[in-house]
Amino acid sequence: MSCRRKDKMFSAKQNKKKTGEESFSESESGQEEGIVKSDDLVQHLIRRMHAENNAGPPPPESVRRRIKALRLLQKEFMDIEAKFYSEVHQLECKYTKLYQPLFEKRAQVVIGTYEPTDEECHIPWPEDEEEELPNAVENIALEDKTKNEIKSAEPPMDPNVKGIPDFWLTIFKNVPKLGDMVQEHDEPILKSLQDIKVEMNDEPLGFTLEFHFAPNEYFENSVLTKQYSMKFKPDEEDPLKFEGPEIYACKGCNIDWKKGKNVTVKTIKKKQKHKSRGSVRTVSKTVQADSFFNFFNPPAVPDDPNSTIGSDTQVLLALDFEVGHYIRERVVSRAVLLYTGEGVDDFDEDYEEEEDSCTYEASGTEEISDAED
């Protein structure tokens, strides 16, 4: 349940929360206790390796002893690597502040409070000219009549249009990872999404996504948040599985829905038939509906490190961590490229799902007894 990005040295996977004071270095005795719990463990791993690879009998004690030493060296490497990741996080915090002026101006252009100058709209690099060249050649080959038909088919420019309408909604629909989460009833709300920001956190270590909305008819909030907590050191109980920084928990926010506008729930109507009387009644039940805004109500991670998390919850958390990381790393930083489609990964596939109506009536009837009546 991990998603690794080797370029950013990141893995997002769900782990149980650990308690107790943590540090990047351990004593020599602590290392040996954490890595080589017993000779039996090393012998078991070696036997299994040889059995799986048909490599003959396991190595003698002298070789097993050297393997133990290499495992300790591996742990020392991972302790240093953990410090490296911690420093990378501090660099990210520093550069996030440097990005902010650019993202603020982007937001102003999107919502229409700032109009770029001609100089700011001029793109000088060769890629732009290469795109214009085939277009120019194609236009020369067109007949005048065809040109006129194309021009007449173009909708007239509305001088009252401000900024870039549906900027973030278009991004969500262009990216399959996010588009699968967006339902038809979410789209009118996402039209009012004005900006997405990332705040880097030092305590607890991690980041917070901020979704800024214009006033709308669905909820009172102007900002919806999603906080992700991360750890940057090996697990004390299994240090050799360390693969880089991990998201281990997330926290959403309460959405103050206006009356009758909550798109995360739907009403089910069901007919029930009385066993003895034969009378039929209709009952209503409110259940969770598919919606992007369920993103702000993730499954809770137990505080108890010894508690067991169900497999369904683990899958939901893993997907949630992956989406949160993707929004942070790709959506916020490369918004315009996702809007135009240039930045959408080639290997992503778009899947269409059947949509559920907000209110529906179940087919058939359900019998009830006198005791249930």
Helices and strands as residue ranges (DSSP letters): E 2-5, E 10-13, H 28-35, H 39-53, H 61-111, H 118-121, H 126-141, H 144-153, H 167-174, H 176-179, G 184-186, H 187-190, E 193-202, E 205-213, E 223-231, G 239-241, E 246-251, E 265-274, E 280-288, G 292-296, H 311-326, I 327-331, H 335-340, E 359-368
